[in-house]
Amino acid sequence: LHAAVNFPQYDEFAYVPNKPWHLRADLSTMPEDDAEIREWMFEEMFPHINTDDDWLRESANTLVTDEHAAIDSLAMVHLLTTPSESCLDNLSDRFERVGREAYDKFQKNLNVISEDIEARNEEAEKSNKAPYNYLNPSNVPSSIDI
């Protein structure tokens, strides 16, 4: 369940205006003319990305500030949605002495599921649709690990 809910978040949060974690404008300054609101939102409300190379090198040592808010949001969502290195389909070394037979049976079921997902993804790509890999056993963590 955690993988199904957690990992797709990057697709939504990676474009900061979809779900901004930091807004920086006083809403009382919002224009009344509907034609001006969109531009105002992007210029005054959403965080800007500072592309200064020095900041990128020093980013680990900075606090969240207005000019760093977008990068900080992207860094946080990247951290929270990075796939695990210990997934359901690669745990055989943990069942060498106990549970080997059960894990092998479980692994066969996982392989069927993985093959089905990969086949659907191949069809999706032929139709120019995005693949869905979040619940592929090779991507599902064996536990929550951040």
RAUR-V26924 format. One record per residue. N is the residue number from 1. RES is the residue in three letters. PHI is phi in whole degrees, 0 to 359 (* if undefined). PSI is psi in whole degrees, -180 to 180 (* if undefined). Layout:
N;RES;PHI;PSI, N;RES;PHI;PSI
This chain:
1;LEU;*;-42, 2;HIS;301;-43, 3;ALA;295;-38, 4;ALA;294;-34, 5;VAL;269;-40, 6;ASN;283;-53, 7;PHE;293;-34, 8;PRO;292;-12, 9;GLN;300;-33, 10;TYR;299;-39, 11;ASP;300;-34, 12;GLU;274;-46, 13;PHE;277;-18, 14;ALA;295;-26, 15;TYR;264;99, 16;VAL;309;-41, 17;PRO;297;-19, 18;ASN;298;-46, 19;LYS;215;73, 20;PRO;293;132, 21;TRP;275;-17, 22;HIS;226;123, 23;LEU;246;145, 24;ARG;232;9, 25;ALA;249;148, 26;ASP;283;119, 27;LEU;297;-18, 28;SER;289;-14, 29;THR;267;1, 30;MET;296;134, 31;PRO;296;151, 32;GLU;275;-22, 33;ASP;281;119, 34;ASP;304;-33, 35;ALA;293;-22, 36;GLU;263;-14, 37;ILE;296;-45, 38;ARG;301;-49, 39;GLU;297;-41, 40;TRP;300;-43, 41;MET;301;-46, 42;PHE;289;-34, 43;GLU;277;-37, 44;GLU;249;-26, 45;MET;258;-52, 46;PHE;286;150, 47;PRO;293;147, 48;HIS;264;153, 49;ILE;262;121, 50;ASN;276;120, 51;THR;260;16, 52;ASP;295;122, 53;ASP;300;-35, 54;ASP;298;-40, 55;TRP;296;-40, 56;LEU;299;-38, 57;ARG;289;-32, 58;GLU;261;4, 59;SER;302;-31, 60;ALA;293;-20, 61;ASN;255;10, 62;THR;254;157, 63;LEU;271;163, 64;VAL;290;118, 65;THR;234;173, 66;ASP;305;-47, 67;GLU;284;-14, 68;HIS;255;-2, 69;ALA;300;-42, 70;ALA;294;-46, 71;ILE;296;-40, 72;ASP;297;-39, 73;SER;297;-45, 74;LEU;296;-41, 75;ALA;296;-41, 76;MET;293;-46, 77;VAL;293;-34, 78;HIS;296;-46, 79;LEU;300;-45, 80;LEU;286;-19, 81;THR;246;10, 82;THR;290;126, 83;PRO;299;152, 84;SER;286;156, 85;GLU;270;-11, 86;SER;245;84, 87;CYS;261;168, 88;LEU;303;-31, 89;ASP;273;1, 90;ASN;228;49, 91;LEU;248;12, 92;SER;301;-30, 93;ASP;292;-17, 94;ARG;272;-5, 95;PHE;237;36, 96;GLU;289;-39, 97;ARG;261;-40, 98;VAL;233;134, 99;GLY;84;12, 100;ARG;301;-47, 101;GLU;296;-43, 102;ALA;295;-42, 103;TYR;293;-38, 104;ASP;299;-41, 105;LYS;295;-44, 106;PHE;299;-41, 107;GLN;298;-40, 108;LYS;298;-42, 109;ASN;296;-41, 110;LEU;297;-38, 111;ASN;296;-40, 112;VAL;297;-45, 113;ILE;298;-45, 114;SER;298;-44, 115;GLU;298;-40, 116;ASP;296;-46, 117;ILE;297;-44, 118;GLU;295;-38, 119;ALA;295;-43, 120;ARG;296;-37, 121;ASN;293;-36, 122;GLU;297;-42, 123;GLU;294;-40, 124;ALA;297;-43, 125;GLU;295;-35, 126;LYS;296;-29, 127;SER;263;13, 128;ASN;59;35, 129;LYS;255;155, 130;ALA;288;140, 131;PRO;288;156, 132;TYR;242;106, 133;ASN;246;0, 134;TYR;298;-36, 135;LEU;255;17, 136;ASN;292;129, 137;PRO;307;-26, 138;SER;286;-9, 139;ASN;245;-10, 140;VAL;274;119, 141;PRO;292;151, 142;SER;285;-16, 143;SER;200;175, 144;ILE;279;118, 145;ASP;225;111, 146;ILE;247;*
